[in-house]
């Protein structure tokens, strides 16, 4: 209450002093300057914040002030200084709150935004809590995830991070929250699993029980089709790639090795270049392309060595894809977080991970 009275007094003083100096424009500049000064003093001196995210934190107050000033000026012209000012102050506050609500800037929306970010940290926190002594790398990662989640709200202080983590800890024990998650939008569910993977892959060795926790979480949130875990676990990713390779051979996902071998032999007899001699050129070209796809699919299905595969990397330019040989260094971006990663010469492509979110940088090339 004291804070509100002090801010209002300062703004009114700036408003009237500015009016004495330069009319309506002076009132607007003086009042807005006083408001900015109060908000900066509050952030820097009392809350120990930087000016980063200033507008995101205070856009409601700024929008409300602008609306009030506009209505005061209009009211003064239409109803005179006294009634116009009174109407502008009362109506402007109400109109400002309505406009802020329409723009998604209201206090209720801010709380909802904070709540949705806290939900994304519930399961990662549960993962960290599985250890009797939390791993420092996991703690550092979850604090960094929380900081990035809060950045669009203009909240980046340590106390902001701790506050959202405290909310997340309370939500872990809320049955309604847990039961609602499988029906939440896919983006939210994806981010929960992604945050869990960032946490456990920040350490060198992954405890089996934590990996199993994420596997079951992916199933619980109905995200198996996205294969989020495959972006971090190469063996899972290659297993997921078997599906399109099997489709190339016309087989189902449960095909056995003997069925794969038999189907491959039949395909070779049908599409091998030696078998299609004497046909028109365009049919011969189609057969060659089909044979390339069949060989790539069969090779993928018969190998379990990630080093034998080719890998695509996301280029620095938008929509660019590169397929390096591992001999020369290159620059690429993470498929998930878009962080730029500089790769040195002579590297093992299939094991390269993002320096930000720890996801695998290379995607195995799937047969068409």
Secondary structure by P-SEA (a helix, b strand, c coil): caaaaaaaaaaaaaaaaaaacccaaaaaaaaaaaaaaaaaaaacccccccccccccccaaaaaaaaaaaaaaaaaaaccccaaaaaaaaaaaaaaaaaaaaaacccaaaaaaaaaaaaaaaaaaaaaaaccccccaaaaaaaaaaaaaaacccccccaaaaaaaaaaaaaacccaaaaaacccccaaaaaaaaaaaaaaaaccccccaaaaaaaaaaaaaaccccccccccccaaaaaaaaaaaaaaaacccccccaaaaaaaaaaaaacccccccccccaaaaaaaaaaaaaaaaaaaaaaccccccbbbbbbcccccbbbbbcccccbbbbbcccbbbbbbbcccccccccccccccccccccccc
